[in-house]
């Protein structure tokens, strides 16, 4: 199955499918719609506090990340043991796409409905990606990991950009087609679920999984199958955590990844609402910039793949983190739509490269036979990091009243991650995995 063109195509098409949701709904339309229509300029009273849209959005992202943090490694272990990664991927994908379609029903003032639908969709999106990522070391040989991972992200940026362009055209031409801008935004969000579900059919057709389930250990055979796999998944996760802790370089990489990914996730997830509330940009200005990010990111992922082939994945990620530090510094000083546009171009260049190479670098360090379990563990670290950045951003905004201090504070995530990553011995980590 390794390096098979049809299998890799099917795998890449899932990134094409689900990127519509994360690009159009989660990053572009919903944050802006949430701030302008659902919450409004006066904020909303929850739990005895008046919360701005920026603060509440940060808490929502943190909550979704925490939920994935709880279940991802257990499901990964179950999928590896039962050879059911594709089944889990399908289940999360179609559940998530259904709830994405239901975002259409979020109207002005529907704060709790929007929170519930967004968190559920976000959990399914990330949950599916645990199993999607787990296929990578099984479909690509070690020398092809960086290139295949980058290709997946490139497919995602292309697919996400196409669907986003359709949604953006609908929002920009809402008067021409005779609908309000809020209705156009709701339709655009619902369309992401249809796109996600439809293109996933190609993944289901072409992505193959080696069906080699393990026989349940005798200690679990007298239990109902669901409970047996659940207990086995929990025990396997605990065992994985103990084994990971024995390998210095893999552990150090995960710690570095937790820190710098926190900064990346916060920049990308808070950018739209930062532009809406802090910079007072129009919806059109925000949407055009975000579309630019997606288009530039296609080239960025491929450029960093080439760079990795010359200087290695680790050094390429370190270079990207230097650029990310420049991004948040520049973000602190910007005031105009043109400056936000320039910021979007730089983000596009480094975003795809950092994500793709981090995934492939980790894939080169883990045992292929337990890829879902280890990518579940990777997702735990990823989502654990995703909890704190948005929450910290929201708290700083709530306390100081300005998101500028919140964005410049992200510098510490990139610098700390860069320093820790420098101490990771990439080659030693690849040999250590043979002892798992």
N, C-alpha and C positions, 0 to 999 in steps of 0.2 A: 504493500500500500504506500510505501514511502516514495515521495517525489512523483506520484502518479498525477498527470495533468488534470484529469477529470475530478479526482478527489480534491486536489488543491483548489480547483475552480469552485467546486461546491462549498468548500470551507470559506473561501473568500467572499462568496455571494451572501453569506450570512451577515458579514460586516456591511455589505451593500444594503441589506434589508433593514437591520436594526439601527443603522446610523441615521435613518430618517427621523426616528423618534428622538434620539439624543440631540440631534442637530436642530431640528425644527421646533419640537415641542419643549424638551427639557432645557435647552440652552437659549433658544431664540424667542419663540412666541410666548410660551407660558410665563417666564419671569416678567416680561414686559406687561403682558395681560394681567398677571397677578398683581403687579404694582399699580397699574392704572385703573383697572376695572374691578377686580375682586376685593382688594384691600382699600385702595384709594390713598390720597395724600395724607389724610388724617390718621391713618393706621387703624388698628383694630384692638379692642379690649379682649384679652384672653388671660385667664388665670390671674385676674386682678391687675394686669399690667397693660399699658398701651404699647403695642408692638408695631414698628414700621414694617413695611413689606420686605425690606432688606434683611432685617433681623429675623423675621418669621421664615423667610426663604432659607436662610442659613440653618435654622433649627430643623426645618423639614429635610434638608439634605443630610444633616447629621443623623436624624432618626432613621432614614432609609438605609444609610450606611451601617448603622448599628445593627439593624435587623439582619442584613446580609452577613455581617460579622459573626452573628450567632449560629447561622445554619450552614454556611458555605462549606466548611471543611468536612462536616459530617456527610453532606450530600456527595461531596467529591469522593470520599472513601467508599460510600455505598455504590456509586457509579463505577468505580474501578473494579470492585469486587464482583459486581453483577453484570459487568460489560454492558452498561445501559446509559452511557454518556449521551448518545444521540436521543434516547427517549426523554431524558431530563431536559436536554436542550430544546426539544420540540415542545414539551409541556410548558416550560417557562416562557418560550417565545410566543406561543399562541395565547397564553393567559395575559402576558404583558401587552400584546397587540390589542386584545379585547379591551383592556382597561384604558389604553391609549385612545381608542375610538370613543370611549365614554367621556373623555375630557371635553367633548362637544357640549355636554350638559352643564358645564361650569359657567354660571352666569354671575353678574355683578352681585357682590355680597355673599356668594356661596363659599365662604372661607373653609368651613369644615369639609364640605364635599370635595373641594379642590385639593385640600391636604390629603384626604383619604385616597383619592384616585391617583394623585401624583406619587405618593409613597408606595402604593401597591405596584404601579407601573414601573417605578424605579427599581424596586426590589426584584421584580421579574426580569427586567433588563439586565441587571448585574448578575442575578442568579444564572441566567442562560449563558452569560459570558464566562462563568466558571467552567462550564463544560465545553464551550466553544474553544477557549484557550487550551484546554486539556488535550485537544486533538493535535495541537501543533507539533510536539515532539514525536507523534506517531505517524504524521503524514509527511514530515520533512526530515531528511538526514541532517546531522549536526552542521555540516558545511553549508546547508541551505536554510537554516533556521532564520537568520537575519533577513534574507531576501524574501522568504515566504511570509514572515510576520509583517514586513513592510508592505508587501503586496496586499495583504489583507486590509491593512489600514488604508492603503491607497484606494482599494475598491470601496471601502466605507466612506471615504471623503468624496469620491465621485458620486456614489449613490445618494449620500446625504445631501450633496450639493444640488443634484438634479431635483430631488423632491422639495428641497428648501426653495429652489428657484420657482417652482410651481406655486408653493404656498406664498412666497413673497409677491409674485405677480398678482395673486388673488387679493392680498392685502392692499397692494398699491393701486389696484384697479377696482376697488370695492364699489366706488360710486358708479363706475361704468356698468358694472353688472347689477347694480341696484340693491346692494346690501350694505349694512353698516360695517364699520371697521372691526367692531367686536365680534360680529357674526363671522366675518372673514377669518379672524384669528381662530375662532372656535372650529370652523371647518378645516382650516389648515392643520390644527392639532389632531383632529380626528383622522385626517388623511394619512398621518404618519402610521397609525395603527393598521390601516388597509395596506399601505406599502410594505410594512414590516411583515405582515402575515402572508401577503402574496408572494414576495420574493423568497421567503423562507422555503417555499415549495421546491425551489431549485436546490437548496441545501439538502433538503430531505431526499431528493432524487440522487444526487451525485456524491454526497459525503458518505463514505463507507466506514463502518466500525467493525473491527475484528471481534467476533463473538466468541470470546474465550472466558466465560464466567467461571469463577472459582466455586468449588463445592463448599457449602456452609460447614464450618467446624462443628464437630459433634456437640459441643456445649450449647449451640444455638438451635439445633435441629428440632427440639421439642417445643419451640415457640412459634406463634403465627409469623408468617414470612416477613410482614411489614415490621413487626417488633424486633424480629431477629436481625434484619438488616440495619435497623435503627441502632440497636445495641452494638452491633458490630462496627457501624460507622463511628460511633462515639469512642469506642475503645481503640479503633484504628487511628482516629485523629489524635488521641492522647499519645499513642505510640509514635506517631509521626512527629509530634511536637518534641518528644524526648530525643528522637533520632536527629532531628534538625539541629537541636541545641548542641549536639556533639560535634558539629561541623562549623568551624569558625567562619570560613569565608561565605558560606551560604547564609548563615545567621547574620553576618555583618552586612551582606548585600540587602537582606530583607529589612534590617533596621534603617539603612540608608534610604531604601525605597520608600518605607513608611514616611520618612520625613520629607523627602523632596516631592513625592507624589501628592502629599498633603497640599503643598504650595501650588502644584499644577492644577489639581482638582479645584482648589478654591478660586484660582484665577479664571478658569474656564467656566465654572458654574455661577460665579458672581458677576461676570463681566457685563452681562446685559442689564441686570438690575442696578449695577454701578453706573452704567451709562444713562439709565432712566432717571434715577433719583439724584445722583451726585452731579452729573454733567448736563442733565436736562436735555438730552438728545431726543430727536423725534423717532417714532417707530421706524420710519423708512431709513433714517441714518443708521440706526442700530442693525436693522436687517441686512442692509447692503454690506456693512462691515463684517457681519458674521458670515455672510455668503462668501466674501473675499477670504476669510480665514479658512473656510473649507476648501476652496479652490487652491490656495497657496499650499495648504497642508498636504495635498496630493503630491506636489513636487517635493515638499519638505521630507516626507516619509521616504521617497526614493533617493533623494540627495543624501540623507543620513545613512541609508542602506549602503550606498556607494562608499561613503566616508568610513563606515564600519569595516568594509572589506579591506580598507587601506590601513587604518590605525586601530581597529578593534572596536567591539561594541562598547566596552567600558569607557574608553577614552572619548568615544563619540558622545556618550551620555553626559560625561563630565563637561565637555564643551557646550552641550546644550544647556546645562545648568548655569553656566556662566551667562549665557544669553537670557535665560529666564530671570536671573538677577537684574539684568538690564531692563527687562520688560516691566517689572514691578516698580523699579526706580522711575522709569519714564512715566508709568501710569500715575504716579503720585503728582506729577507736575502738569498733566494735560488738562485742557479746558474746552477744546473745540472738537467739532466733528472730524475735521481734517487730521488732528493729532490722534484721535481715537482710531481713525482709518489706518494710519501708519502703525500704531500699536497692534492692530489686527493682523497686518502683514507679517510682522516679526513673530507674533504668536503662531501664525499658520506655519511658518518655516520650522519652528522648534517643536511644535506640538506633536506632529506625526512621528518625527524621528525619536523623540524621547519615549513615547508610548511603545512604539514598535520594538525598539532596541532593548528596552527594559524587559519586555515580555520574552524576547528571544534569548537574552542573556540569562534570565532565570531558567528558561527551558533547557539551556545547555548545561545547567548545573544539577538537574534533577533526574532521577531514574525514570526511564520511559514507561516501565511496567506499572508505575503508580502515578501517572501524569495527572489524572483528575484529582486524586487526593492531594497532590502537591500544589496543583493550581487552585484547589479549594483553599489550601493553606495560604497561597499567594494572595488570593482574593480576600482572605481574612485580614492580612496585613494591609492590603490596598484599602479595604473598607474601614479598617481601624483608623488609618490615616485620614480617610475622607470624613470621619466624624468631626475631628478637632478643628481643621482649617475653617470650614464654613461657620461653625459655632463660634470660634474665636473672632472671626470677621464680624459676625452678628453682634457679639457682646461689645466689641470695641466701637462699632457703629452706634449701639444703643447708649453706651456710656459717654462717648465724646461728641456724638451728634454728627460726626464726619466719617465718611468711608475712606478718606485719603490716608489717615493714619493706619486704618485696617489694611489697606493694600500694601503700604510700604513695610508693614510688619512681616509680610510674607518673605522678605529677603532672608530672614534667619533660617527658613526651611530649606532654601536652595543652597545657602552657604554650608550649613551643617551637613546636608545630604552629600554635597560635593566632597567635603573633607572625609567623611566616612567611606564613601565609595572609592576614594583614592587608596584606601588600605585593603581593599578586596583583591585577593590573588585569584584572578579569573581562571588561570590554567590549573592551579591547585584544586580549585572547587570542582573542576570537570573530572579530575581523577578521584576526588573524594567520593563522588556519587557511586563509584563502583563498590564501595563498602556498605551501601544501604541494604 
